[in-house]
Amino acid sequence: MSRRARIRRLEGPILSSVAGVFSVLSEPTRLQILQLLGEGSLSVSEIVTALEMKQANVSKQLGILSQAGLVGRERDGANVRYSITEPMIFELCDLVCGKLRKDAEARIASLK
């Protein structure tokens, strides 16, 4: 059975939800934040420092990731720390990166 035959057909609200997750992942800043949080929980200020971005932009992106259920927040004294709540996101990223790597290798091979 081909890989394509194993994919279930999605419709209506489920299809919209899946599209929503991909939409959230389409923004490079959000992907950078997810990569950082893959190493452990961080505060907004730690993320701002690591990415050298404005606090307002980081907070906005964290809000979108939180609404999508990909990150969660936990109060730590006066700070709020963010962490990954859906580790499957890294499996998805590995699949996409694997595809891009194969494409690049095929392009390189065709140039030889």
HELIX and SHEET records of a PDB file:
HELIX    1   1 ARG A    4  ARG A    6  5                                   3    
HELIX    2   2 GLY A   12  VAL A   24  1                                  13    
HELIX    3   3 PRO A   28  LEU A   37  1                                  10    
HELIX    4   4 VAL A   44  LEU A   51  1                                   8    
HELIX    5   5 GLN A   55  GLN A   67  1                                  13    
HELIX    6   6 MET A   88  LEU A  111  1                                  24    
SHEET    1   A 3 LEU A  42  SER A  43  0                                        
SHEET    2   A 3 ASN A  79  ILE A  84 -1                                        
SHEET    3   A 3 VAL A  71  ASP A  76 -1                                        
END                                                                             
